[in-house]
């Protein structure tokens, strides 16, 4: 069963695929990811849980590449998503997606998905 993690990034990708609802297929995503949107003088915080309420346990360089993703939240199946009311879909789409990140073979923790992009 494919799981879908919702994110603003995925909205644009799925809109171009003729879907009306933003969702991100974690099972069919890129093989590698890179950090984006972090200034050269900064790092991407890695947290012990999915949200800013969790403390920082590590950091990724602003130019980290070759990242692998584990679980992303929130997740719902495609069937679950389209069974939701439009109001519930909009509410779910408003949540920020967080993903477990693996860097240089080590699982580090959680990062906000908006700071990741496909590593091409």
N, C-alpha and C positions, 0 to 999 in steps of 0.2 A: 504494500500500500504506500503510495507516495504521500509524503507530508509536505505541507505548504507553510512557509514562514512568511509573514506579511512584512512588507517594508515599502518605503517610498520609492526606493530604487526599482523594485519589482513592478511598481505601477506602470512605469513607462515601458518596461520590457513587455509586459503582458498586454498593454494597450495596443502595441504594435502587432501583437499576435492575435488580435481580434477578441480578446477577453474584455469584459466590462469591469471586472473586479481585480484589484491589485493583489497578487499573491506571488510567492517565490518558491519554486519547486526545488527543495534542498537536494533531492535525489538526482536531479538532472542539471545541477549547476556546474560551474567551471571546475576544472581540476585544481586550479590554484587561484589565490586571491592576493591582493596587495593593499597596503595602507594608502589611503587617499584623504585629502582634506586636512592634513596635519602639517603645520608650518615646519620648516627646516630646523628651527630652534626649539621644537617641542617633541613630545612623544605621545603615543596613543596609550592611555591607561588601560590596563588589563585588570579586571575585578574578580572577586571570588564568587559573584553571583550576577544575574542579569538585571542590572540597574545601577543608577548612581548612588543608591542607598547602601550598596555593598562597598567594602573598602578595597583599595588598590593593592594588588599583590605583585604586579609586575608591570612592565611597559614594553611597547614595541617601538622601534625606531620609526621616524616619520616616513622612511623609504623602504620599510620591510616588504619583502616579496616572497612568493612561494608559500604563503600561508594556506593551511588546510582548515576547513570548518567542520566542527562536530555538530551538535544539536543547536538549532536556532529556535528561539521562542518569540512571540507566541506561534504555535503551530496548530493547524487544523488540516483535515483531509480536504480534498477538493469537494467531495460530496457534502461534508459538514459545512464548508464555507457557503456553497450555493444554496444550502437549505436554510441559512440564516435570513432573517428579514433584512431589508435594505438598511434599516437603522442599525441593526446589530453588525452588519458588514462594515458600515461607516465607523462605528465605534471600534471594531477590531482593527480597522485600517489606521486608526489614530494612535495605536500603540507603537512604540519604538521597538524594532527587532534587535535582539541581542543574540550573539552566537559564541559558542565555545571555539576558541582558536588554538590551533596547533602550529607551532613555529619551530623550525629546525628539529623536528621529531619529538618535541615535548609539548604536551597539553599545558597551556599557560593559564587559561581562565576565560572570562567573558569580555567581549568588546561590543560596542554599539555598531550594528551592521552598516549604518550610514557612512562609516569611516573605512569601508572595504569596497573594493571594486575588482572585477575580473583582472587577473594578471596575464596579459597577452604576450 
